[in-house]
Amino acid sequence: MRRFLPSVLFLCMPSLAWGGDVPTAEIVDVRRIWDKAQHNAFTDLIRYRGRWYCGFREGESHVSLDGSLRLIASDDGETWESVALLTSATTDLRDTKLCVTADGRLMMTAASAIRGEDIFRHQTLAWFSSYGETWTQPVEIGDPDIWLWRVTWHKRKAYGFGYGTLEDNRSIRLYTSTTGEKFDTLVENAFDDGYPNETAMVFMPDDTCYCLLRRDEEKDTAQLGIATPPYTDWNWRELGVNIGGPNMIRLPDGRLIAAVRLYRRARTSLCYLDVEAGTLTEFLKFPSGGDTSYAGMAWHDGLLWVSYYSTHEAPENSKASIYLARVRFD
């Protein structure tokens, strides 16, 4: 299932992704929208039923035993209120992701990090809501110790890569679902070179899927994956950039934009993914620094709305806050 794609073959493959210039963009505005906890981090953003929803983790630090999931909402993106807080007495809830199911429900996923002598250390959970305030009980999705990182819907099916969290299962597994409540394995091992983990997927109008993949440890550069239906055969290309917290969106003109953490002067930035050239190029840096990343993105009214977290305003005590930026493109 795993294959490295030579440049010549890659350039010949059909694609509806824009192959033009790196975008020109400017930040319209950026504001801090939440800072109630000591560490507010790992965001996602969605527009649902005419309202904005931003989900993230609250805790004492980047890794702590007290992680809970906060969901805030806004009508205009300026005034925000808390509408839900999901907690666990025994586990650390981490990395909120938001999407809309095929039947129109708001779906939230996150990982439950188990501390102690349990059989497994991570289990992905899903909650569902019709209006973003009242949520179902959590449902376990995926497999123990395979962190189903992000769920993306395409033609009434959900897809998501999970990555192994133990020393002996360093690979990514592709799952699929029709309900969002039960996921089946589509590809057991889609990639296992280095330590592959966090992913972002975009489906194109011709059904081609692109995946931006983070790697760590010795082989720590990002990979670009490409597959066509039924998404069981993946080809991978080296991007040569070290990234964290990837997210990706397709602009109305077809260009693929990624929001990532970049290193050497840590920052959260937008990058242009040129799938034909196999390059990831930074073009816009957000006010950010230190502990920062994990952006949510949504296109609305001709602007890209981006949520992210950062410690740049309080580096002395590592207090992380949630920010919302709006970006205008050329």
C-alpha positions, 0 to 999 in steps of 0.5 A: 500500500505504501509507495514512493512516487518519482517526480516524473510520474507525479507530474503526469498524474491528473489533478485539479489542484492549482499549480500557479504562484505562491499566494499573496495574502494579508492579515485583515485582523487577529484577536485573542478570543480565549485565555481562561485556563493556563494552557488553552491549545490545539484548536479547530474551527468550523461554521455550523448552522450560521454560527462559529464554533471553536474547540480546544483543550484546556489544561495546566500545560502542554502535557498534563493530566487535567485536559478537558475540551472547551467549545466556544461559539460566536455569531460574528467572530468577535464575541465568544461564549462557552457552550460546552465543556467535556471532561474526564475524571481519569484521562487527559482529553486532547486535540479537538477536531470538528466536522459535520457528518453526512446526516448534518450533525456536528461531530467532535473527535479527540483522544483520551490519553490514559495514564497509569497501568492500563492496557492501552494509552490512547483511545480516540473518542467521538461526540455528536450534537445537533446544535453544538451545546448538548452532546452525546456520550462519547463513542470509541472509534478506531483502535486502541493506541491508533490515534485517529487524528482528523475526520474528513467527509467526502461523498457521505463517507468519513475518512481519517488516518490514525497513527500508532502511539506505541514504540512498536506500531509506528505507522499510519492506518486509514479508516473509513465510516458511513456514520461517524460512530463506527470506523472500519480499517481501509488500509492497515499500513499506508506509510511507516517510514520514520515516525509518521503521525499527524495528518490533514486530508483534502478531497478534490472535485475529481475525487483525488485525495491529498494528504499532508503528513507530519513525521518526527524523530530521525526522519522528521520531514513532511510527506505528501500523499496522493490517492484516488478512489477507492483510496487503498493505494497511496503514493508518497513524496518527500516535501523536505520541511519539518512541520507540526499540527498540519491542517489543510484547505482548498481555496475557491480557486483550487489552490491548497493552503496548509496551516502548520507549525514551522521550527527554527523560530517557532511560529504558526504560518500559512504555506502553499502546497504545490502538488505538481512541484512537491513543495510547501512554501511559507507565505504568511506568518501569524503573530505567534511564537514559543508553544504554538500551532494546531490551527483550524480553518474555514472559508467564509465571505471571501476570507480565510478564518484561522484559529490557532494558539500561541504563547507569544504574548506571555512567554515568561509563564508559558500561558497559551491563548486562543487566537482568531485571524482573518486572511484576505487573498489576492 
